[in-house]
Amino acid sequence: MISTSSEGKDMPLDVFLLILRLLLIVLLYLFLMQVVIAITRDLRKTAAVSADADSKTPPVVGHLVVIDSGPSNLTPGTPFDLVPQTTIGRGPTNTIQLPDSFISAEHTRLWYRNGAWYVQDAGSTNGTYLNNQPAREALPAKPGDIVQVGFIRFKLTQ
Amino acid sequence: MANRSPSAFRRYRWKELGLLIIPFMILLLELTQLLLVKQLKGDPAASFTFRNLPTAQALIPMLGLIAVLLGTHILFSIFFPKTDQLLLPLVGLLSGFGVLMATRLGPNVNDPNLGARQLIWVILGLLVCIATLFGLRNMNWLRRYPYTWAVLGIILVGITIGKALSVRNLDSPTHDQLNIGPLNLQPSELLKICIIIFFAAYLSENRDILSGVTLRRLRLPPLRQLGPILTMLGIALLLFLVVRELGLALLIYGLFLSMIYLGSGKISYVIGGLFLFALLGFIGYGLFGYVRQRFAILGIDVVTPGHFDETLYQSSAFQIVQGLIALASGGIIGSGLGLGHPGFVPVVQSDMVLTALGEELGLAGLFAIIGLYLLLIYRGFRIAIETSDAFNQLLAAGLTSIFAIQTIIIAAGNMKLFPLTGIPLPFLSYGGSSILANYIIIGILLRISHNTAMEREGFA
């Protein structure tokens, strides 16, 4: 168990433990540094992406045209602009705000990726439907499809 | 889900793998040190040779943890390649330290299996984390039923109270545990998560009303909309005052304030909430003897001996004073793992684990550990900022606040800056329920991060 100190290559245990202790501290701070570097790189990447996004206002890539206003006071035929990340709801943070009591604060999300639209309900009370299919999960949509937000029906157009 | 395209190599989570290497080295190094000390302690003439190095067999517990962490990493790479890459290394290192401390403190608290049990809890926690990631495919069922979560929370509180009242011994440290077979579960750990889900769901649905009304009626909080939240808060706080869980009451109040601030963006609510808290504090101070006692401890002068009330020291200040002595004896680089004397501090394995860490890893080690918490919390808020919808933002920020508030309450308590309350230090304290609850939180955060990335990259 216990080594004899007659061997020449022996090192006092205290010294060895001190080395271990210092090594631990060095490793701990190396790890912290590594994480901070990873974070900085991440931030730089996000900054570059958002600078790209800021340099141009989000392009209008489609429209939602009211075809059935349901209980709301919208006029059928009213177009709403769609940007690549669109949210619909009653709340002030949405891209498209619909002040109607059957619309939830955050009702529907639409986004445009790789040439296709995706529609997903954002946890609304009255639901979102794509061609009468409930859109609880993200559903792909194409121009001409009918998007129903609460009781209001829209047609997706270019 | 699994993407086996040619770019799979490029999409592999190299960053996570790279960040896991140093934690693995640290864990193996520390277990080696622990075993060396155990083997050679009490022999002043002992010296080191390579024959004394522990065998691979002795390192099995840590190697096991490393294998499970690597397995988790590979699973993430296959099924969730875009989820956050920093959380797993940070959490893995923290819970590795938790296992090491439990192993080291086991003999001091007459429980040699403490480390093994903590290790099993951490492995179970990682499995629960993976299960949460897979199970939460649709975040909507968290959001859709806020009142279900509120009721679940109240039931959990009810169980806690029922247990506490049936034991009729509110001073026992385990009065809030629930014994199911061999398991000691603390329902209050899950309560935190239920409350945050409820707050996030409720506030994201009512956010426009919350901020809208205040604009018109100068800073009057809309009581009708706040009603359900205040009721929930009141029930939780009242019940915890009944079972004397000061720490949890504090934590829940802190979470309430953070969530209100995050939801409304109005600092006036927080200031109002703090005034209300001071008022409640005074009432509590007047009504309950144990609250007065906790505050009296803060006034103790440790440096000049004989300067404080001997009976107070014997009854309840003993723990904190011993903890402070332990911290002070650690110095800058600490005594080294296994070489301190943490056995003098009561409940050192859970509430006071920070003092043991401070004694054995020193100020430098303690700073590094606080740094790990800071980065973990930073990452949580980052996930919250990056996600696009209000519910997920509130949920991620709220769950991260749990870590932040818990760490600050218990760390400040250990250092006599704040009344000491019995809540665990996330990932480091011994305790199964706390580990499981923390890993559920990490699972939800990773899921939110994954959803955000998927939405950004598209489903193609």
Interface residues (C-beta under 8 A of the other chain):
Chain A: M1 I2 S3 S5 E7 K9 D10 M11 P12 L13 V15 F16 L17 L18 L20 R21 L22 L23 L24 I25 L27 L28 Y29 L30 F31 L32 Q34 V35 V36 A38 I39 T46 Q85 T87 R90 G91 P92 T93 S104 A105 E106 R109 W111 R113 N114 A116 Y118 D121 A122 G123 R136 E137 A138 P140
Chain B: K15 G18 L19 I22 P23 M25 I26 L29 E30 T32 Q33 L36 V37 Q39 L40 D43 A45 A46 S47 F48 T49 R51 N52 Q85 L86 P89 L90 L93 N138 N140 R143 R144 S204 E205 N206 R207 D208 S211 G212 I333 G334 G336 L337 L339 L361 G362 A364 G365 A368 G371 L372 L375 Y378 R379 E386 S388 D389 A390 F391 E455 E457 G458 F459 A460
